[in-house]
Amino acid sequence: MYVVLSCAASIDGYLDDSSDTRLLLSNAADFDRVDEVRAGCDAIMVGGNTYRRDQPRLRIRSADRIAARRASGLPEHPLRVVVSRSVAAVDDWLAYPSIDLALKDLEARGVRRLMVEGGADVLAQFLNRGLADELHLAVAPRFVGDPRGTRLNGIAEATLAEVTQLDQIVVLRYLLRDHAFMRQAIELSKLCPPSDTAFAVGAVIVREGKILSTGYSRETDPTVHAEQAALNKIGDAKGATVYSSLEPCSIRKSGARPCADRLIEAGIARVVYAWREPPLFVHGDGAAVLKDVGIEVVELTELAAEARATNVMMGP
């Protein structure tokens, strides 16, 4: 299940103040953006406090988006979900006493994309436990400064993927699981049989928040690369993200097909790597090759040292 967190906050990080009325931090353009994100989801979740205080509708507003969902064979609106020990299911709302039970049941119902719209406690749980894939944070042009107000809290590493300005509101789209999946790839690189003529690389293939396959250099034979090893284990990787501890190769000294070409053929949508390949064995530029065909490429330079550590004798 792919999980998108969505919230609006003030410049100083407040989601709400301590007054009796709801603090509105979005404008019309941002409400329409949220409506578009909702239309692409199977379910929308809020916590008990948000449910009681705001009485959210969580309905798609655009008639065109409703029609598009209907034409695709989907319900007009996503499922509405509340997580609370004190809220019972009402009308078409689904109620769960915990996030774990909610996620388990929603996945059994076929929910593939979940949007979480608050409140602060629920958002913090998803952040702290590493349960979310994206955070959409709309930053409003105001300071709240209310010591009793509600702030956005949580512990997570994030990759800034997109910045959108909607009049005076700036929407920041963060990817939350990149670091976790990359660290898995780096750990896999430590399993590589030693070599004096090739790097030690790990790769993880992920789609909709789930790991489809993993691989590492020389896993099955002395010439196999990490991305190649991972791709060989699955039949369909279209639309997936590949996490590789090293930039995918665009040329191979052995003359075998480069990993960049294999990723393009497999229909990979996104490639994330930690360490740019040094020109020790070949002069390649896999990132540029992938970008040229429209694949999104992200370099996590902050994790390059960890990826390089496995190859301590392999150049700068």
N, C-alpha and C positions, 0 to 999 in steps of 0.2 A: 504494500500500500504506500502510495506517495503522499506525503503530508506537507501541506502548505500552511504556515502560520501567517496571519494577517492582522495588522493593528495600525492605529494612528497614534502618534505621540507628539508631545510638544518638543521644542528644541532642548529643554532640560529633562526630557525622558518621561514625562507624566502621561499616563493613559487617561486619567480622570482626576478631578479635584475632589474636595470633601463636601461640596455643596449638595443640595438635594436634587438638583437638576443635572441632567447628563451633559457633560462637556463635549461639544461638537468640535472635532479637530479636522474634519474633512470638508472639501468643497464639492460642488456638483460634478466636476470632472473626475475627482477621486472616487466618488460614489459610483460613477459609471464604470470606472476601472474595476472596482470591487465586484460590481455586477457581472462584468465579463469573466472574472476569475471564478466566481460562483457558478457561472453557466458551464464551466469546464470541469466541475467537480461532481462527484457522486453523493457526497454528504458534507454537511457543515456542522461543526461542533462548537458549543459554548459551555461555559461552566455555570454552576448554579446561581452565583451572584449576578452574573450578566443576565441570565434568564429571568430572575426575579426583578431586578432593577430596571432593565432596559426593555423587557418583553419584546425581544427582536423577532421580526417576521422571517428573516432569512429566506426571502423569496426573490426570485429573479424578476427584475422590473421590466426589462426590455422585451417587448412582444416578439421582436425578430429573434432574439436569443431563445425564447421559449419555443418558437416555431422550429428553430434549427434543432433543438433537442428532440422535439416531437418527431421531426423528419428522420432523425438518427435512431429512432426507436427507444429513446430515453424518456423517463418521466419528465413532466414539465418543470419540476423543481427538484433539487437534490433533497436527500433525506435530512431531516432536522434532528440534531442530537444534543442532549444535555448530559453533562457528567456532574452528578451531585448525589450525596447520600440522602438528601431530604426532598428531592424532587421526583415525583412519579410521572410516568408516561401519560401525556394528555394529548387528545386528538391524534395527530400523526407524528407527534414527537416520540423519539426513542430516548429512554432514560437509563443511565447506567451509574452504579455507585463508584466506579473507578475507571480510569483511562485504560487500564489493561483489559478489563472486561469489555469495554466499548470497542477497542481495536480488534479484539478477538472475534466478537460477534459481527462487527461491520465487515471484516474480511470474509467471514463465512457467508455474508449476504452479497458478496461480489463487489464491494466497494473497492475501487482501485485508486481513487484520488479523493483525499479528505482535506477540507479546508477548516482550519481552527481559528475562530474569530475572538477568542478571549474567554474569560477575563485573564487578569494578570496571573493568578495562581495556576490556571491551566496552561497558559503560555510558558510559564516558568518550568512546569513539569516536563513539557515537551523539550524545552531547551536543555535543561539540566540532565535529562536522561538520554539525550541524543536520539529522540524519536522523530524529529522533523527533518525534512529535506530542504525546505526553503522558508525564508522569512521575508514577507513583504511589509516594509516599514514605511508608512507615510509620515513625513515630518512636517508638522504645521508651523507656520511662522509666528510663534508666540512662546513666551515663557509663562509657566504656571506658578512655580515657586510656592506651592502649598505643601507644608511639611506633613500634612495628614492625607495628602493626595495619593493616588495609586500610580506606582511607577513600573516601568518595564524592567524586570530583573531576570537574571538567568546566567548560566555559565555555558558558553559554547564558543567554538572557533568558527569563523565564517569567511566565505569568499564573496566579495562584492562582484555581482554579475551584471548589474544593470542599474542605471540611474535615469529616472524619468521626471521631468518637471511638468507639473500640472498647475499652471498659473503660479501661485505662491507656495504651493505644496511640492515637496520633493519626495518621490517614491524610490526607496532603495530596495533592490531585490538581492538578498543574500542567499548563497547556497551553503547549507549547514553541514552536510555530510562529506564534503570533499576531503577534509583533513583526515577524518576517520578512515575512509576507504583508502586514501593514499598511504596512511600508516600501515594498513594491512598489506598493501603492495610492497612497501619497504620491508616488512617482516618476511614476506615471501622471498624477497631477493636474498635473504640470508640462507635460504635452503639450496641455493645454486651450487652445483659442483664447481670446484675451483677451476680457473682457466687463466692462462697468461695472454690469451689473444682475444678475449671477449669480456664484456661487462656482466656483472651480476645484476639482474633486473627482475622485478616482480610485477605482475599485472592482475588487475581485478576488473571484471566486466559486470556492470550493474544496469538494471533497467527497472524503473518505477520503484526505486528504493530497495530492490532485492538483488543479491549477488547471483548472477547466472553462472559464472565460471571464474576460475583463477588459474594462474600459470606462472612459471618462473623459468629463467634461462636454463637450457640444457636439462630440462625436466625429463624429457623422453628420449632425447638423443643429443650428442655433442653439438649439433648445429641449430637446434630449435631455439627461437627467441621467446621471451615471456608472453608477448601479445599473441604470437602464433600458437603457443601451447594452450593458452586460454581459449582462443577461437576454435581450435581443433576439437574441443570438448563439447561444443554446442552447435546445434544446427541453425539457430536463428538468433542473430545478435542485432537485428535491425532496430535502429532508434536507441540503442543502448549507449552508455558512457563507459569508456575505458580509462582506468586509472593505471598509469605506468610510472614506476619510479624513475625511469629514464625516458627522455624524448624518443618517440618511435623512430626507427631508422628509415631513411629514404634511399639508402644504398647499402649493399652488403658486399663485403670483400669476397665472399664465397660465390657470389653470382646468384644466390637464391633470391626469391621475391622479397622485397623490403616489406617491413611491417606496415608502413604507411599505405602501401598499395593494398595489402590484405584488409586493413581497416576500412578503406574506401569501398572495396568490393563487398564487405560484410554489411554495409549500410550503417556504420557507426555514426551517431549524431554528435558526439562530444568526446573529446580526448583531454584528459587532465594528466600532467606530468610534473615531476618535482625537479629534476636535474636535466639541464640542457646538455645534449651529448657533446663531449669534448672531441676535437679532431685527432684522437689518438690512433684509431684504426682506419677510419674513413672520414671524409669531409661531407657529412650529410646535413640535411635541413628538413627533417620530417614535419616539424610544425608548420613550415611554410607550405609544403605540399598539401597537407590536410586543410589548411585555411583556404588554399586556392580553389578547392572544390566545395567550399561552404561548410565544412565541419568546424564546429566551435572548438577552439583550443585554449586551454587555461594552463598557465605555468605557475605552480606554487613554489615560488623562489624561497619562501621561508622554510620549506622542508628539504631544500636541496642538500644541505649539509648532512641530514640524516640519510638521504639516498646515496650520497657520495661516500659516506662512512663505510658502507659495505664494499666499496671499490677503492679503498684507501690508497692502493698502489696504482690506480688507474687514472692519473692525471689530475688537473685542477678542478 
